[in-house]
């Protein structure tokens, strides 16, 4: 079982941009009350509009299970209902593979979002192309 998120401001470190808030994800299966508390925590972080995404720190979960998939899916749904998204921090290859297997596509911190160019990459301009 897991405990509720810590009281007080969320952990935000130098790797977390100012528009993100971080939530640690527990290593083991969560009881329904703990899941509801984490969902409420994500909604509360997004409620005032100061953050656009909540980072879920999954680096310490160990061997992932379907309970992690369910928890992350619920947190993503809560975030989307609150007008934001979740991003995964430090997902293990096994978790990434499990999420891909079930078709749950989540953003990963440090990866370029789909449809956006990587930072520092400029689109090539062909000579003779009309400006615009």
C-alpha positions, 0 to 999 in steps of 0.5 A, a space after each residue: 500500500 502507498 501513503 498520501 502525497 506529502 503535504 506542502 509544496 510539490 518537489 520541484 528541482 533544477 530539472 523541473 521547469 517552472 511550469 511543471 510540478 512533480 509527484 512521486 509514484 509509489 513502487 507497489 500496488 495502490 489501494 483505491 483511496 491512495 489512487 483517489 488521493 493522488 488524482 486529487 493531488 494532480 487536479 489540485 496542482 493544475 487547478 490554479 493554472 500555474 502549471 501546465 503539466 505534472 511530472 510523475 517521478 517513476 524512477 524508483 518503482 522497480 519492476 512495473 506492473 499493471 497497477 502502475 499502468 492503471 495508476 498512470 492512466 488515471 493520473 493522465 485522465 485527471 490531468 486532462 480533465 484539469 486542463 493539463 498533462 502528466 509527464 514521466 520522469 526517468 521511466 525504466 525501459 520495462 515501464 516504457 515497454 509495458 506502456 507501449 504494449 497497452 497503448 498508453 502514450 505518455 509524455 516523457 520528460 526531456 523528450 520532444 513532444 510529437 509533432 514538434 521539432 527538437 530544440 535547436 533544430 531549424 527547418 531547412 528553407 529551399 531557395 525559391 520557396 515563397 516566404 510565408 
